[in-house]
Amino acid sequence: MVSMAQQDSMISKTLGESWRRETEAASLYGRAAALEKDPSRRSLLLRLANVEKSHADIWAKKLQEAGAATPRPDHAEDGSAGLSNEELLQRLDELEHSNAAWYEFMRRVYDDSEIIHIIDRIDEEESQHDSTVRTLFAAPVVHIGESLNRIWGAEGFHKREAAGWMGDAIYGVNDGLGAIFGIIAGVAGYTANSHTILVSGFFGAVASTLSMGVGAWLATRSKNELAHSEQEHERRELMENPDEEKEELRLLYQLKGFTENEAIEISERLSRDPEQLLKAMAQEELGLAEDGAGNPWTSAGIGSLSTFVGGILPLIPFFFLSGVQAIVVAALVSILAHFAVGAAKSVVTVRRWWASGLEMTAAGIVVGLVSYGVGLLGTLLIHA
């Protein structure tokens, strides 16, 4: 049995730890604000510091009501001296997650409805802090060049779609080519029978095609479902706490370089149409574009077709040649195809075409040699 004194001691320690965490967060926000050069970001950090201080004051009041002494501020030393602004924001991001876990623990051990109400209130505000800190950490002040990139990106919608389609196709060709070249090399190491190699490679290509198609369909569908779920969650938050969501949107717009008055005006205009406000929150907070949903059937079609094309390429010589000659030509075709696919990848990446091509070629050669060695080892073991 836990005595009354032990229970009171546990409550005091728990409330004191809550106070310490909030005081530490307020101190970290204050230090980050002192190091921040941009006025808008500094204002946001100071505002967040004040909110955290208000949370600490709540726990200090509960400590007084419980008859426990309020800890002194120096008992909440955060150890942040000497940290850079980015390190402080990283520390804050980690602390926000840690505090969320701490309050979840308190929910399980406390039956006090007043404390649960306090935790609910703090949780709502902390969830906003979490996304704000991540945005502060990941997105510096927007400059003119970044604004132009946003405009060009918006006008280049069709180019983005083409790049996405091309990326999926290249990935499929690469997957089919690598898998079937490995099968051909492995079977060739085991036997020089061209018919056996052709049949094994062909059914391997069919299996890879079906697997890639199903995988692409499921991946795109799951991504769409996750995006829909997050958007519906955001819709519920807008219905339950519209003022808090508008405040969060204002903060996000300020982080993009708008003044406080401009951010307020934009958020107020958007709030007149709940659907427009929802789209804005989904875009700014969750990164979900209105046209960002993919078509599972398109993904499956592109994935399947490109994988089949990549898988058939190494098999072409076996339709016209046989024996060692077919194997050698197939290896040359596969190596050249690896280089071509690698070079094509440079269209959707920032690497030089020849470097990407050589990298893919080296990977193909390694796959071929290892697979051939395994097949040869299998022959030796069987005939041993």
BALOBA-1460 file (C-alpha; in Angstrom, 3 decimals):
// residues 384
<rec num="1" residu="m" x="0.000" y="0.000" z="0.000"/>
<rec num="2" residu="v" x="1.210" y="3.484" z="-0.866"/>
<rec num="3" residu="s" x="0.979" y="5.853" z="2.078"/>
<rec num="4" residu="m" x="-0.596" y="9.292" z="1.797"/>
<rec num="5" residu="a" x="2.809" y="10.917" z="2.275"/>
<rec num="6" residu="q" x="4.312" y="8.835" z="-0.528"/>
<rec num="7" residu="q" x="1.398" y="9.682" z="-2.787"/>
<rec num="8" residu="d" x="1.763" y="13.408" z="-2.076"/>
<rec num="9" residu="s" x="5.489" y="13.139" z="-2.738"/>
<rec num="10" residu="m" x="4.866" y="11.430" z="-6.093"/>
<rec num="11" residu="i" x="2.356" y="14.113" z="-7.095"/>
<rec num="12" residu="s" x="4.789" y="16.881" z="-6.166"/>
<rec num="13" residu="k" x="7.598" y="15.248" z="-8.138"/>
<rec num="14" residu="t" x="5.373" y="14.763" z="-11.175"/>
<rec num="15" residu="l" x="4.112" y="18.349" z="-11.101"/>
<rec num="16" residu="g" x="7.667" y="19.563" z="-10.548"/>
<rec num="17" residu="e" x="8.900" y="17.615" z="-13.570"/>
<rec num="18" residu="s" x="6.130" y="19.126" z="-15.688"/>
<rec num="19" residu="w" x="7.159" y="22.594" z="-14.497"/>
<rec num="20" residu="r" x="10.821" y="21.837" z="-15.269"/>
<rec num="21" residu="r" x="10.059" y="20.694" z="-18.805"/>
<rec num="22" residu="e" x="7.970" y="23.755" z="-19.634"/>
<rec num="23" residu="t" x="10.521" y="26.098" z="-18.057"/>
<rec num="24" residu="e" x="13.288" y="24.461" z="-20.075"/>
<rec num="25" residu="a" x="11.264" y="24.886" z="-23.274"/>
<rec num="26" residu="a" x="10.629" y="28.569" z="-22.480"/>
<rec num="27" residu="s" x="14.355" y="29.086" z="-21.879"/>
<rec num="28" residu="l" x="15.307" y="27.364" z="-25.139"/>
<rec num="29" residu="y" x="12.813" y="29.433" z="-27.140"/>
<rec num="30" residu="g" x="14.175" y="32.568" z="-25.495"/>
<rec num="31" residu="r" x="17.782" y="31.660" z="-26.353"/>
<rec num="32" residu="a" x="16.794" y="30.842" z="-29.937"/>
<rec num="33" residu="a" x="15.030" y="34.212" z="-30.210"/>
<rec num="34" residu="a" x="18.124" y="36.010" z="-28.914"/>
<rec num="35" residu="l" x="20.234" y="34.400" z="-31.661"/>
<rec num="36" residu="e" x="17.669" y="34.922" z="-34.430"/>
<rec num="37" residu="k" x="18.429" y="37.815" z="-36.790"/>
<rec num="38" residu="d" x="15.163" y="37.825" z="-38.722"/>
<rec num="39" residu="p" x="12.559" y="39.996" z="-36.902"/>
<rec num="40" residu="s" x="9.559" y="37.858" z="-37.910"/>
<rec num="41" residu="r" x="11.130" y="34.604" z="-36.750"/>
<rec num="42" residu="r" x="12.379" y="36.267" z="-33.558"/>
<rec num="43" residu="s" x="8.849" y="37.491" z="-32.813"/>
<rec num="44" residu="l" x="7.463" y="33.984" z="-33.305"/>
<rec num="45" residu="l" x="10.088" y="32.433" z="-31.042"/>
<rec num="46" residu="l" x="9.411" y="34.970" z="-28.299"/>
<rec num="47" residu="r" x="5.681" y="34.292" z="-28.577"/>
<rec num="48" residu="l" x="6.300" y="30.557" z="-28.216"/>
<rec num="49" residu="a" x="8.576" y="31.228" z="-25.231"/>
<rec num="50" residu="n" x="5.747" y="33.141" z="-23.541"/>
<rec num="51" residu="v" x="3.312" y="30.313" z="-24.183"/>
<rec num="52" residu="e" x="5.719" y="27.809" z="-22.632"/>
<rec num="53" residu="k" x="6.193" y="30.108" z="-19.659"/>
<rec num="54" residu="s" x="2.422" y="30.234" z="-19.208"/>
<rec num="55" residu="h" x="2.416" y="26.427" z="-19.115"/>
<rec num="56" residu="a" x="5.143" y="26.483" z="-16.462"/>
<rec num="57" residu="d" x="3.093" y="28.971" z="-14.433"/>
<rec num="58" residu="i" x="0.125" y="26.593" z="-14.531"/>
<rec num="59" residu="w" x="2.206" y="23.788" z="-13.010"/>
<rec num="60" residu="a" x="3.739" y="26.180" z="-10.478"/>
<rec num="61" residu="k" x="0.232" y="27.088" z="-9.334"/>
<rec num="62" residu="k" x="-0.706" y="23.391" z="-9.030"/>
<rec num="63" residu="l" x="2.434" y="22.813" z="-6.957"/>
<rec num="64" residu="q" x="1.382" y="25.591" z="-4.594"/>
<rec num="65" residu="e" x="-2.118" y="24.112" z="-4.314"/>
<rec num="66" residu="a" x="-0.538" y="20.745" z="-3.466"/>
<rec num="67" residu="g" x="1.448" y="22.411" z="-0.675"/>
<rec num="68" residu="a" x="4.810" y="21.862" z="-2.410"/>
<rec num="69" residu="a" x="7.493" y="24.482" z="-2.854"/>
<rec num="70" residu="t" x="7.815" y="25.915" z="-6.363"/>
<rec num="71" residu="p" x="11.260" y="25.079" z="-7.762"/>
<rec num="72" residu="r" x="13.632" y="27.931" z="-8.473"/>
<rec num="73" residu="p" x="14.282" y="28.811" z="-12.133"/>
<rec num="74" residu="d" x="17.933" y="27.768" z="-11.864"/>
<rec num="75" residu="h" x="16.701" y="24.213" z="-11.175"/>
<rec num="76" residu="a" x="15.593" y="24.048" z="-14.806"/>
<rec num="77" residu="e" x="19.041" y="24.612" z="-16.337"/>
<rec num="78" residu="d" x="18.721" y="23.551" z="-19.971"/>
<rec num="79" residu="g" x="22.415" y="23.166" z="-20.849"/>
<rec num="80" residu="s" x="21.920" y="25.101" z="-24.076"/>
<rec num="81" residu="a" x="24.777" y="27.572" z="-23.618"/>
<rec num="82" residu="g" x="26.980" y="27.679" z="-26.690"/>
<rec num="83" residu="l" x="24.496" y="25.996" z="-29.014"/>
<rec num="84" residu="s" x="23.814" y="27.494" z="-32.440"/>
<rec num="85" residu="n" x="20.346" y="28.593" z="-33.517"/>
<rec num="86" residu="e" x="19.825" y="25.433" z="-35.580"/>
<rec num="87" residu="e" x="21.027" y="23.248" z="-32.693"/>
<rec num="88" residu="l" x="18.596" y="25.017" z="-30.361"/>
<rec num="89" residu="l" x="15.701" y="24.419" z="-32.776"/>
<rec num="90" residu="q" x="16.706" y="20.772" z="-33.073"/>
<rec num="91" residu="r" x="16.784" y="20.527" z="-29.283"/>
<rec num="92" residu="l" x="13.339" y="22.122" z="-29.126"/>
<rec num="93" residu="d" x="11.963" y="19.683" z="-31.695"/>
<rec num="94" residu="e" x="13.210" y="16.786" z="-29.574"/>
<rec num="95" residu="l" x="11.885" y="18.375" z="-26.373"/>
<rec num="96" residu="e" x="8.404" y="18.878" z="-27.873"/>
<rec num="97" residu="h" x="8.239" y="15.169" z="-28.720"/>
<rec num="98" residu="s" x="9.561" y="14.221" z="-25.289"/>
<rec num="99" residu="n" x="6.984" y="16.418" z="-23.566"/>
<rec num="100" residu="a" x="4.189" y="14.832" z="-25.605"/>
<rec num="101" residu="a" x="5.279" y="11.397" z="-24.317"/>
<rec num="102" residu="w" x="5.516" y="12.759" z="-20.758"/>
<rec num="103" residu="y" x="1.969" y="14.122" z="-20.804"/>
<rec num="104" residu="e" x="0.694" y="10.855" z="-22.244"/>
<rec num="105" residu="f" x="2.269" y="9.134" z="-19.232"/>
<rec num="106" residu="m" x="0.539" y="11.577" z="-16.889"/>
<rec num="107" residu="r" x="-2.823" y="10.772" z="-18.479"/>
<rec num="108" residu="r" x="-2.387" y="7.142" z="-17.472"/>
<rec num="109" residu="v" x="-1.414" y="7.759" z="-13.848"/>
<rec num="110" residu="y" x="-3.722" y="10.635" z="-12.896"/>
<rec num="111" residu="d" x="-7.466" y="10.483" z="-12.294"/>
<rec num="112" residu="d" x="-7.674" y="14.188" z="-11.435"/>
<rec num="113" residu="s" x="-10.034" y="15.717" z="-14.021"/>
<rec num="114" residu="e" x="-8.509" y="19.178" z="-13.532"/>
<rec num="115" residu="i" x="-5.005" y="17.926" z="-14.343"/>
<rec num="116" residu="i" x="-6.320" y="15.995" z="-17.362"/>
<rec num="117" residu="h" x="-8.007" y="19.207" z="-18.558"/>
<rec num="118" residu="i" x="-4.702" y="21.081" z="-18.187"/>
<rec num="119" residu="i" x="-2.889" y="18.380" z="-20.162"/>
<rec num="120" residu="d" x="-5.534" y="18.524" z="-22.908"/>
<rec num="121" residu="r" x="-5.105" y="22.267" z="-23.191"/>
<rec num="122" residu="i" x="-1.304" y="22.055" z="-23.259"/>
<rec num="123" residu="d" x="-1.400" y="19.191" z="-25.779"/>
<rec num="124" residu="e" x="-3.399" y="21.300" z="-28.216"/>
<rec num="125" residu="e" x="-0.890" y="24.125" z="-28.028"/>
<rec num="126" residu="e" x="2.128" y="21.797" z="-28.065"/>
<rec num="127" residu="s" x="0.896" y="20.097" z="-31.245"/>
<rec num="128" residu="q" x="0.985" y="23.502" z="-32.922"/>
<rec num="129" residu="h" x="4.477" y="24.115" z="-31.536"/>
<rec num="130" residu="d" x="5.660" y="20.812" z="-33.009"/>
<rec num="131" residu="s" x="4.788" y="21.750" z="-36.585"/>
<rec num="132" residu="t" x="5.993" y="25.322" z="-36.070"/>
<rec num="133" residu="v" x="9.384" y="24.211" z="-34.738"/>
<rec num="134" residu="r" x="9.814" y="21.761" z="-37.623"/>
<rec num="135" residu="t" x="8.972" y="24.548" z="-40.066"/>
<rec num="136" residu="l" x="11.368" y="26.945" z="-38.347"/>
<rec num="137" residu="f" x="14.091" y="24.297" z="-38.418"/>
<rec num="138" residu="a" x="13.563" y="23.255" z="-42.022"/>
<rec num="139" residu="a" x="12.569" y="26.501" z="-43.738"/>
<rec num="140" residu="p" x="14.698" y="29.635" z="-43.449"/>
<rec num="141" residu="v" x="13.408" y="33.060" z="-44.407"/>
<rec num="142" residu="v" x="12.037" y="33.121" z="-47.942"/>
<rec num="143" residu="h" x="14.160" y="35.144" z="-50.366"/>
<rec num="144" residu="i" x="13.323" y="36.482" z="-53.832"/>
<rec num="145" residu="g" x="14.997" y="33.539" z="-55.553"/>
<rec num="146" residu="e" x="12.925" y="31.090" z="-53.537"/>
<rec num="147" residu="s" x="9.766" y="32.991" z="-54.422"/>
<rec num="148" residu="l" x="10.640" y="32.768" z="-58.119"/>
<rec num="149" residu="n" x="11.293" y="29.053" z="-57.751"/>
<rec num="150" residu="r" x="7.836" y="28.654" z="-56.225"/>
<rec num="151" residu="i" x="6.265" y="30.523" z="-59.145"/>
<rec num="152" residu="w" x="8.221" y="28.570" z="-61.735"/>
<rec num="153" residu="g" x="7.360" y="25.364" z="-59.914"/>
<rec num="154" residu="a" x="3.644" y="26.206" z="-60.004"/>
<rec num="155" residu="e" x="3.770" y="27.068" z="-63.713"/>
<rec num="156" residu="g" x="5.777" y="23.929" z="-64.428"/>
<rec num="157" residu="f" x="3.047" y="21.561" z="-63.239"/>
<rec num="158" residu="h" x="3.060" y="19.509" z="-66.418"/>
<rec num="159" residu="k" x="6.842" y="19.275" z="-66.325"/>
<rec num="160" residu="r" x="6.674" y="17.952" z="-62.765"/>
<rec num="161" residu="e" x="4.129" y="15.369" z="-63.854"/>
<rec num="162" residu="a" x="6.356" y="14.320" z="-66.748"/>
<rec num="163" residu="a" x="9.367" y="14.061" z="-64.448"/>
<rec num="164" residu="g" x="7.387" y="11.892" z="-62.035"/>
<rec num="165" residu="w" x="6.187" y="9.652" z="-64.857"/>
<rec num="166" residu="m" x="9.706" y="9.388" z="-66.275"/>
<rec num="167" residu="g" x="11.178" y="8.624" z="-62.853"/>
<rec num="168" residu="d" x="8.714" y="5.761" z="-62.328"/>
<rec num="169" residu="a" x="9.471" y="4.388" z="-65.810"/>
<rec num="170" residu="i" x="13.239" y="4.517" z="-65.311"/>
<rec num="171" residu="y" x="12.899" y="2.840" z="-61.928"/>
<rec num="172" residu="g" x="10.821" y="0.059" z="-63.499"/>
<rec num="173" residu="v" x="13.257" y="-0.517" z="-66.382"/>
<rec num="174" residu="n" x="16.145" y="-0.581" z="-63.928"/>
<rec num="175" residu="d" x="14.386" y="-3.087" z="-61.669"/>
<rec num="176" residu="g" x="13.459" y="-5.411" z="-64.530"/>
<rec num="177" residu="l" x="16.885" y="-5.180" z="-66.164"/>
<rec num="178" residu="g" x="18.787" y="-5.869" z="-62.956"/>
<rec num="179" residu="a" x="16.567" y="-8.759" z="-61.867"/>
<rec num="180" residu="i" x="16.476" y="-10.577" z="-65.206"/>
<rec num="181" residu="f" x="20.169" y="-10.024" z="-65.960"/>
<rec num="182" residu="g" x="20.864" y="-11.621" z="-62.584"/>
<rec num="183" residu="i" x="18.629" y="-14.599" z="-63.437"/>
<rec num="184" residu="i" x="20.251" y="-15.037" z="-66.853"/>
<rec num="185" residu="a" x="23.766" y="-14.853" z="-65.410"/>
<rec num="186" residu="g" x="22.915" y="-17.286" z="-62.622"/>
<rec num="187" residu="v" x="21.277" y="-19.837" z="-64.916"/>
<rec num="188" residu="a" x="24.117" y="-19.432" z="-67.457"/>
<rec num="189" residu="g" x="26.579" y="-20.257" z="-64.690"/>
<rec num="190" residu="y" x="24.578" y="-23.397" z="-64.009"/>
<rec num="191" residu="t" x="23.953" y="-24.485" z="-67.623"/>
<rec num="192" residu="a" x="24.802" y="-23.299" z="-71.151"/>
<rec num="193" residu="n" x="21.422" y="-24.488" z="-72.464"/>
<rec num="194" residu="s" x="19.996" y="-21.434" z="-74.264"/>
<rec num="195" residu="h" x="16.414" y="-22.704" z="-74.088"/>
<rec num="196" residu="t" x="16.603" y="-23.115" z="-70.310"/>
<rec num="197" residu="i" x="18.085" y="-19.638" z="-69.907"/>
<rec num="198" residu="l" x="15.415" y="-18.088" z="-72.162"/>
<rec num="199" residu="v" x="12.515" y="-19.805" z="-70.379"/>
<rec num="200" residu="s" x="13.888" y="-18.955" z="-66.913"/>
<rec num="201" residu="g" x="14.482" y="-15.338" z="-67.884"/>
<rec num="202" residu="f" x="11.091" y="-14.932" z="-69.547"/>
<rec num="203" residu="f" x="9.090" y="-16.236" z="-66.590"/>
<rec num="204" residu="g" x="11.299" y="-14.160" z="-64.294"/>
<rec num="205" residu="a" x="10.371" y="-11.085" z="-66.377"/>
<rec num="206" residu="v" x="6.670" y="-11.958" z="-66.139"/>
<rec num="207" residu="a" x="6.893" y="-12.433" z="-62.365"/>
<rec num="208" residu="s" x="8.822" y="-9.152" z="-61.934"/>
<rec num="209" residu="t" x="6.282" y="-7.329" z="-64.112"/>
<rec num="210" residu="l" x="3.323" y="-8.544" z="-62.069"/>
<rec num="211" residu="s" x="5.098" y="-7.903" z="-58.774"/>
<rec num="212" residu="m" x="6.068" y="-4.367" z="-59.769"/>
<rec num="213" residu="g" x="2.562" y="-3.582" z="-61.015"/>
<rec num="214" residu="v" x="0.884" y="-4.786" z="-57.825"/>
<rec num="215" residu="g" x="3.486" y="-3.049" z="-55.654"/>
<rec num="216" residu="a" x="3.089" y="0.271" z="-57.493"/>
<rec num="217" residu="w" x="-0.713" y="0.038" z="-57.258"/>
<rec num="218" residu="l" x="-0.646" y="-0.682" z="-53.518"/>
<rec num="219" residu="a" x="1.992" y="1.986" z="-52.793"/>
<rec num="220" residu="t" x="0.092" y="4.734" z="-54.621"/>
<rec num="221" residu="r" x="-3.248" y="3.716" z="-53.097"/>
<rec num="222" residu="s" x="-1.752" y="3.632" z="-49.586"/>
<rec num="223" residu="k" x="-0.164" y="7.049" z="-50.101"/>
<rec num="224" residu="n" x="-3.497" y="8.491" z="-51.232"/>
<rec num="225" residu="e" x="-5.322" y="6.942" z="-48.266"/>
<rec num="226" residu="l" x="-2.761" y="8.343" z="-45.837"/>
<rec num="227" residu="a" x="-3.061" y="11.817" z="-47.384"/>
<rec num="228" residu="h" x="-6.872" y="11.602" z="-47.188"/>
<rec num="229" residu="s" x="-6.699" y="10.507" z="-43.542"/>
<rec num="230" residu="e" x="-4.399" y="13.409" z="-42.633"/>
<rec num="231" residu="q" x="-6.651" y="15.857" z="-44.450"/>
<rec num="232" residu="e" x="-9.745" y="14.577" z="-42.631"/>
<rec num="233" residu="h" x="-7.896" y="14.886" z="-39.326"/>
<rec num="234" residu="e" x="-7.077" y="18.490" z="-40.227"/>
<rec num="235" residu="r" x="-10.758" y="19.042" z="-41.093"/>
<rec num="236" residu="r" x="-11.788" y="17.846" z="-37.616"/>
<rec num="237" residu="e" x="-9.243" y="20.160" z="-35.990"/>
<rec num="238" residu="l" x="-10.639" y="23.092" z="-37.992"/>
<rec num="239" residu="m" x="-14.156" y="22.277" z="-36.827"/>
<rec num="240" residu="e" x="-13.144" y="21.845" z="-33.180"/>
<rec num="241" residu="n" x="-10.579" y="24.644" z="-32.833"/>
<rec num="242" residu="p" x="-10.924" y="27.095" z="-35.764"/>
<rec num="243" residu="d" x="-9.216" y="29.981" z="-33.962"/>
<rec num="244" residu="e" x="-6.168" y="27.906" z="-33.039"/>
<rec num="245" residu="e" x="-5.852" y="26.596" z="-36.601"/>
<rec num="246" residu="k" x="-6.046" y="30.129" z="-37.997"/>
<rec num="247" residu="e" x="-3.349" y="31.200" z="-35.552"/>
<rec num="248" residu="e" x="-1.162" y="28.321" z="-36.722"/>
<rec num="249" residu="l" x="-1.723" y="29.298" z="-40.365"/>
<rec num="250" residu="r" x="-0.740" y="32.880" z="-39.531"/>
<rec num="251" residu="l" x="2.508" y="31.619" z="-37.996"/>
<rec num="252" residu="l" x="3.255" y="29.502" z="-41.054"/>
<rec num="253" residu="y" x="2.711" y="32.442" z="-43.402"/>
<rec num="254" residu="q" x="4.951" y="34.628" z="-41.260"/>
<rec num="255" residu="l" x="7.661" y="31.981" z="-41.576"/>
<rec num="256" residu="k" x="7.352" y="32.349" z="-45.336"/>
<rec num="257" residu="g" x="8.260" y="36.020" z="-45.080"/>
<rec num="258" residu="f" x="4.881" y="37.752" z="-44.754"/>
<rec num="259" residu="t" x="4.486" y="40.452" z="-42.139"/>
<rec num="260" residu="e" x="2.197" y="39.744" z="-39.207"/>
<rec num="261" residu="n" x="-0.544" y="41.996" z="-40.623"/>
<rec num="262" residu="e" x="-0.286" y="40.367" z="-44.052"/>
<rec num="263" residu="a" x="-0.445" y="36.903" z="-42.511"/>
<rec num="264" residu="i" x="-3.515" y="37.881" z="-40.464"/>
<rec num="265" residu="e" x="-5.247" y="39.295" z="-43.556"/>
<rec num="266" residu="i" x="-4.544" y="36.165" z="-45.628"/>
<rec num="267" residu="s" x="-5.711" y="33.776" z="-42.925"/>
<rec num="268" residu="e" x="-8.865" y="35.832" z="-42.293"/>
<rec num="269" residu="r" x="-9.746" y="35.820" z="-45.986"/>
<rec num="270" residu="l" x="-9.183" y="32.088" z="-46.238"/>
<rec num="271" residu="s" x="-11.267" y="31.427" z="-43.130"/>
<rec num="272" residu="r" x="-14.352" y="32.845" z="-44.856"/>
<rec num="273" residu="d" x="-14.430" y="29.660" z="-46.936"/>
<rec num="274" residu="p" x="-13.837" y="26.566" z="-44.756"/>
<rec num="275" residu="e" x="-12.805" y="24.445" z="-47.751"/>
<rec num="276" residu="q" x="-10.218" y="26.989" z="-48.887"/>
<rec num="277" residu="l" x="-8.901" y="27.204" z="-45.326"/>
<rec num="278" residu="l" x="-8.656" y="23.410" z="-45.203"/>
<rec num="279" residu="k" x="-6.742" y="23.323" z="-48.501"/>
<rec num="280" residu="a" x="-4.365" y="26.005" z="-47.244"/>
<rec num="281" residu="m" x="-3.720" y="24.136" z="-43.980"/>
<rec num="282" residu="a" x="-3.186" y="20.868" z="-45.847"/>
<rec num="283" residu="q" x="-0.693" y="22.562" z="-48.151"/>
<rec num="284" residu="e" x="1.206" y="24.626" z="-45.589"/>
<rec num="285" residu="e" x="1.197" y="22.306" z="-42.566"/>
<rec num="286" residu="l" x="1.041" y="18.834" z="-44.128"/>
<rec num="287" residu="g" x="2.593" y="19.518" z="-47.525"/>
<rec num="288" residu="l" x="-0.424" y="18.010" z="-49.313"/>
<rec num="289" residu="a" x="-1.049" y="19.611" z="-52.686"/>
<rec num="290" residu="e" x="-4.595" y="19.698" z="-54.055"/>
<rec num="291" residu="d" x="-3.432" y="17.854" z="-57.180"/>
<rec num="292" residu="g" x="-0.946" y="15.642" z="-55.346"/>
<rec num="293" residu="a" x="-2.969" y="12.405" z="-55.393"/>
<rec num="294" residu="g" x="-1.598" y="9.760" z="-57.740"/>
<rec num="295" residu="n" x="-3.583" y="7.330" z="-59.885"/>
<rec num="296" residu="p" x="-2.934" y="3.744" z="-58.690"/>
<rec num="297" residu="w" x="-3.786" y="2.299" z="-62.105"/>
<rec num="298" residu="t" x="-1.430" y="4.668" z="-63.906"/>
<rec num="299" residu="s" x="1.355" y="3.799" z="-61.461"/>
<rec num="300" residu="a" x="0.663" y="0.096" z="-61.918"/>
<rec num="301" residu="g" x="0.638" y="0.415" z="-65.710"/>
<rec num="302" residu="i" x="3.871" y="2.405" z="-65.885"/>
<rec num="303" residu="g" x="5.584" y="0.159" z="-63.355"/>
<rec num="304" residu="s" x="4.518" y="-3.059" z="-65.094"/>
<rec num="305" residu="l" x="5.305" y="-1.971" z="-68.654"/>
<rec num="306" residu="s" x="8.702" y="-0.465" z="-67.826"/>
<rec num="307" residu="t" x="9.695" y="-3.514" z="-65.773"/>
<rec num="308" residu="f" x="8.726" y="-5.843" z="-68.613"/>
<rec num="309" residu="v" x="10.746" y="-3.776" z="-71.108"/>
<rec num="310" residu="g" x="13.781" y="-3.862" z="-68.807"/>
<rec num="311" residu="g" x="13.364" y="-7.603" z="-68.283"/>
<rec num="312" residu="i" x="13.049" y="-8.433" z="-71.993"/>
<rec num="313" residu="l" x="16.200" y="-6.550" z="-73.083"/>
<rec num="314" residu="p" x="18.721" y="-9.162" z="-71.810"/>
<rec num="315" residu="l" x="16.604" y="-11.953" z="-73.371"/>
<rec num="316" residu="i" x="16.554" y="-10.601" z="-76.951"/>
<rec num="317" residu="p" x="19.834" y="-12.330" z="-78.044"/>
<rec num="318" residu="f" x="18.426" y="-15.733" z="-77.048"/>
<rec num="319" residu="f" x="15.672" y="-15.389" z="-79.653"/>
<rec num="320" residu="f" x="18.304" y="-15.317" z="-82.424"/>
<rec num="321" residu="l" x="21.429" y="-16.954" z="-81.012"/>
<rec num="322" residu="s" x="22.296" y="-19.964" z="-78.876"/>
<rec num="323" residu="g" x="25.028" y="-21.353" z="-76.649"/>
<rec num="324" residu="v" x="27.975" y="-19.326" z="-75.422"/>
<rec num="325" residu="q" x="27.496" y="-16.776" z="-78.208"/>
<rec num="326" residu="a" x="24.003" y="-15.897" z="-76.959"/>
<rec num="327" residu="i" x="25.259" y="-15.608" z="-73.383"/>
<rec num="328" residu="v" x="28.113" y="-13.275" z="-74.355"/>
<rec num="329" residu="v" x="25.885" y="-11.050" z="-76.511"/>
<rec num="330" residu="a" x="23.231" y="-10.971" z="-73.779"/>
<rec num="331" residu="a" x="25.872" y="-9.837" z="-71.264"/>
<rec num="332" residu="l" x="27.020" y="-7.050" z="-73.616"/>
<rec num="333" residu="v" x="23.430" y="-5.933" z="-74.265"/>
<rec num="334" residu="s" x="22.705" y="-5.926" z="-70.533"/>
<rec num="335" residu="i" x="25.820" y="-3.904" z="-69.681"/>
<rec num="336" residu="l" x="25.050" y="-1.346" z="-72.400"/>
<rec num="337" residu="a" x="21.425" y="-1.198" z="-71.240"/>
<rec num="338" residu="h" x="22.574" y="-0.589" z="-67.668"/>
<rec num="339" residu="f" x="24.663" y="2.358" z="-68.854"/>
<rec num="340" residu="a" x="21.746" y="3.750" z="-70.903"/>
<rec num="341" residu="v" x="19.314" y="3.479" z="-67.969"/>
<rec num="342" residu="g" x="21.830" y="5.048" z="-65.611"/>
<rec num="343" residu="a" x="22.406" y="7.919" z="-68.030"/>
<rec num="344" residu="a" x="18.640" y="8.381" z="-68.429"/>
<rec num="345" residu="k" x="18.350" y="8.748" z="-64.637"/>
<rec num="346" residu="s" x="20.235" y="12.036" z="-64.914"/>
<rec num="347" residu="v" x="17.059" y="13.500" z="-66.450"/>
<rec num="348" residu="v" x="15.328" y="13.323" z="-63.054"/>
<rec num="349" residu="t" x="18.423" y="13.786" z="-60.866"/>
<rec num="350" residu="v" x="21.188" y="16.373" z="-60.628"/>
<rec num="351" residu="r" x="24.046" y="13.971" z="-61.420"/>
<rec num="352" residu="r" x="26.103" y="13.983" z="-64.629"/>
<rec num="353" residu="w" x="24.795" y="11.496" z="-67.185"/>
<rec num="354" residu="w" x="28.088" y="9.666" z="-67.625"/>
<rec num="355" residu="a" x="28.668" y="9.317" z="-63.861"/>
<rec num="356" residu="s" x="25.171" y="7.931" z="-63.341"/>
<rec num="357" residu="g" x="25.617" y="5.609" z="-66.324"/>
<rec num="358" residu="l" x="28.971" y="4.260" z="-65.123"/>
<rec num="359" residu="e" x="27.575" y="3.710" z="-61.634"/>
<rec num="360" residu="m" x="24.674" y="1.685" z="-63.012"/>
<rec num="361" residu="t" x="27.025" y="-0.258" z="-65.285"/>
<rec num="362" residu="a" x="29.272" y="-1.170" z="-62.352"/>
<rec num="363" residu="a" x="26.241" y="-2.319" z="-60.366"/>
<rec num="364" residu="g" x="25.079" y="-4.483" z="-63.310"/>
<rec num="365" residu="i" x="28.511" y="-6.086" z="-63.697"/>
<rec num="366" residu="v" x="28.636" y="-6.913" z="-59.983"/>
<rec num="367" residu="v" x="25.142" y="-8.478" z="-60.141"/>
<rec num="368" residu="g" x="26.095" y="-10.498" z="-63.218"/>
<rec num="369" residu="l" x="29.387" y="-11.773" z="-61.803"/>
<rec num="370" residu="v" x="27.942" y="-12.712" z="-58.412"/>
<rec num="371" residu="s" x="24.923" y="-14.438" z="-59.976"/>
<rec num="372" residu="y" x="27.113" y="-16.311" z="-62.478"/>
<rec num="373" residu="g" x="29.405" y="-17.380" z="-59.641"/>
<rec num="374" residu="v" x="26.472" y="-18.696" z="-57.602"/>
<rec num="375" residu="g" x="25.181" y="-20.647" z="-60.616"/>
<rec num="376" residu="l" x="28.647" y="-22.073" z="-61.298"/>
<rec num="377" residu="l" x="29.000" y="-23.045" z="-57.645"/>
<rec num="378" residu="g" x="25.656" y="-24.859" z="-57.867"/>
<rec num="379" residu="t" x="26.935" y="-26.893" z="-60.830"/>
<rec num="380" residu="l" x="30.115" y="-27.842" z="-59.011"/>
<rec num="381" residu="l" x="28.206" y="-28.929" z="-55.903"/>
<rec num="382" residu="i" x="25.758" y="-31.068" z="-57.869"/>
<rec num="383" residu="h" x="28.494" y="-32.830" z="-59.811"/>
<rec num="384" residu="a" x="30.822" y="-33.182" z="-56.850"/>
